[in-house]
Amino acid sequence: MRVLVIDDEAVFLDTLVARLKLRGLEVHGCQDAGKGLDLLKSQPFDVVVLDVSMPEINGLEALEMIKKEKPALPVILLTGHASLASAARGKQMGAFDYLMKPLPIDDLTDRIEEACQKF
């Protein structure tokens, strides 16, 4: 499975990418939503793990752009600042799931695998 992780928190991003790779996933990380969106145009991915709270282009804006270009691509939203409104909005916009940081890595890998199987 090819996974793209987009998160502006460098330490969290590096740790998450490393831990997913240890579980046998092919993972690419981007600290910037714009760069992540560019990478999606040039390379195939099976799932995107996307932070909601980011500067410039936030996760919901990036989700909207992803769904316009690749409507079937599953996107898992991550946030450290959950709100029912943003969770509901993300699901309405087509997010596969909305998860709270920090989360057990096994929970995330299970959701990634499930997203890939459903799409």
C-alpha positions as CSV (number, residue, x, y, z in Angstrom):
1,M,0.0,0.0,0.0
2,R,1.2,3.4,-0.9
3,V,0.4,6.0,1.7
4,L,0.8,9.8,1.6
5,V,1.0,11.5,5.0
6,I,0.5,15.3,5.0
7,D,1.1,17.0,8.4
8,D,2.8,20.3,9.2
9,E,4.3,19.1,12.5
10,A,7.7,17.9,11.5
11,V,8.4,15.6,14.5
12,F,5.0,14.0,14.3
13,L,5.3,13.5,10.5
14,D,8.7,12.0,10.7
15,T,7.7,9.7,13.5
16,L,4.5,8.6,11.8
17,V,6.2,7.9,8.5
18,A,8.9,5.9,10.2
19,R,6.4,3.8,12.2
20,L,4.2,3.1,9.2
21,K,7.3,2.0,7.2
22,L,8.2,-0.4,9.9
23,R,4.8,-2.0,9.3
24,G,5.6,-2.6,5.7
25,L,3.8,0.3,4.1
26,E,5.3,2.4,1.4
27,V,5.0,5.9,2.9
28,H,5.8,9.4,1.7
29,G,5.5,12.4,4.0
30,C,4.9,16.1,3.2
31,Q,4.9,18.9,5.7
32,D,3.0,21.2,3.4
33,A,-0.5,20.6,1.9
34,G,0.4,22.3,-1.4
35,K,3.4,20.0,-1.9
36,G,1.3,17.0,-1.0
37,L,-1.3,17.9,-3.6
38,D,1.4,18.3,-6.2
39,L,2.8,14.8,-5.3
40,L,-0.7,13.3,-5.7
41,K,-0.8,14.6,-9.3
42,S,2.5,13.0,-10.1
43,Q,2.4,9.7,-8.2
44,P,-0.2,7.1,-7.4
45,F,-1.3,6.5,-3.8
46,D,-3.8,4.2,-2.2
47,V,-4.7,6.4,0.8
48,V,-3.9,9.8,2.2
49,V,-3.5,10.6,5.9
50,L,-4.2,14.3,6.3
51,D,-3.8,16.7,9.2
52,V,-6.8,19.0,9.6
53,S,-5.0,22.0,11.2
54,M,-2.3,23.3,8.9
55,P,-1.3,26.8,7.8
56,E,-2.0,28.1,4.3
57,I,-4.1,25.2,3.0
58,N,-5.9,23.4,5.9
59,G,-6.9,19.8,5.8
60,L,-10.5,20.4,4.9
61,E,-9.5,22.6,2.0
62,A,-6.9,20.0,0.9
63,L,-9.6,17.3,1.2
64,E,-11.9,19.2,-1.1
65,M,-9.1,19.6,-3.7
66,I,-8.2,15.9,-3.5
67,K,-11.8,14.8,-3.9
68,K,-12.1,17.0,-7.0
69,E,-9.1,15.4,-8.7
70,K,-9.4,11.8,-7.3
71,P,-12.9,11.2,-5.9
72,A,-12.3,7.5,-5.1
73,L,-9.0,8.1,-3.2
74,P,-9.6,7.4,0.5
75,V,-8.6,10.2,2.9
76,I,-8.2,9.8,6.6
77,L,-8.3,13.1,8.5
78,L,-6.1,13.4,11.7
79,T,-6.5,16.2,14.2
80,G,-5.3,17.1,17.7
81,H,-8.1,19.7,18.0
82,A,-11.3,17.8,17.3
83,S,-14.6,19.4,16.9
84,L,-17.9,17.8,16.0
85,A,-18.4,20.4,13.3
86,S,-15.1,19.7,11.5
87,A,-15.6,16.0,11.8
88,A,-19.1,16.2,10.3
89,R,-17.8,18.5,7.6
90,G,-14.9,16.2,6.7
91,K,-17.2,13.1,6.5
92,Q,-19.7,15.1,4.3
93,M,-16.8,16.0,2.0
94,G,-15.9,12.4,1.6
95,A,-13.3,11.7,4.2
96,F,-13.0,8.0,4.9
97,D,-12.5,8.6,8.6
98,Y,-11.7,11.3,11.2
99,L,-9.2,10.3,13.9
100,M,-7.8,12.1,17.0
101,K,-4.1,12.6,17.6
102,P,-2.3,11.0,19.3
103,L,-3.6,7.5,18.4
104,P,-2.2,4.0,18.6
105,I,-0.3,3.2,15.5
106,D,-2.1,-0.1,15.1
107,D,-5.4,1.8,15.0
108,L,-4.2,3.9,12.2
109,T,-2.7,1.0,10.2
110,D,-6.0,-0.9,10.7
111,R,-7.9,2.1,9.3
112,I,-5.5,2.5,6.4
113,E,-5.9,-1.2,5.5
114,E,-9.6,-1.0,5.7
115,A,-9.7,2.1,3.5
116,C,-7.6,0.4,0.9
117,Q,-9.8,-2.7,0.9
118,K,-13.0,-0.7,0.4
119,F,-11.7,1.4,-2.5
